Amino acid sequence: MEYKITGDNLQFVHLELTPGEKVYAEAGAMTYMTGNVAMTAKARGGLWKGLKRKLAKETFFMTEFTAEGGSGVVAFGGNVPGKIMAIDLRDGRSWILQKDAFLCAEDRVEMDITFQKRLGAAFFGGEGFILEKVWGHGRVFVHAPGDIVEMDLEPNQVLKVSTGNVVGWEEAVSYDIQTVGGIKTALFGGEGIFVTVLRGPGKAVLQSLTLPRMASALIPFLPRQTSGSRGFTFGR
């Protein structure tokens, strides 16, 4: 399978499929496809995995795309401004992703939900209690708001990240949280009370913007109904 990521802040990933080749994606992620690509909704992994995806607030059904009678093209895009990145799993390593990062993957990539092993990280780490695990022999494409960067951590190298800004990490990377420091720093430093701590060896993908931060920035500019009036005002 050949792929190409195009665009700047509203990116597409274009996948060129050979005859019989298959990819799958979250429902609603497809942007366009050629006429010889067949689309089928399927509960990948059966009923139990479908129910676990619903538990993670993902779709019960995944959508599979297969090229028929020749090469075909299908493209996928994220639902917010951001970047798309390809992660190659053919080295046999598995990755842990925040639950809204998955976009699409080759058919030989397996996906299931997993849980945070530490309660503190689950409640205060920003990625939530339920995560997604991907493994297999192929590429998986992730999407995140803002820009994304890949970090390669050496053994025991520590990286401290603002909570919620971790897109995913190799399973070999340990993940935890810690407080930012003293009370004054926590209250007035502007970075919150906790930071995410990643420890190598392994790779991690970070994002520059989170969905809650994006929503908070937009709320003052959303239209709102004025008191005692049927009209709406905009801005602050």
Buried (B, 14 or more C-beta within 10 A) or exposed (E): BEBEEEEEEEBBBBBBBEEEBBBBBBEEBBEEBBEBBBEEEEBBBEEEBBEBBEEBEBBBBBBBBBBEEEBBBBBBBBEBBBBBBEBEBEEEBBBBBBBBBBBBBBBEBBBBBBEBEEEEBBEBBBBBEBBBBBBBEBBBBBBBBBEBEEBEBEEEBEBEBBBBBBBBBBBBBBBBBBEBEEEEEBEEEEBBBBBBBBBBBBBBBBBBBBBEBBEEEEEEEEEEEEEEEEEEEEEE
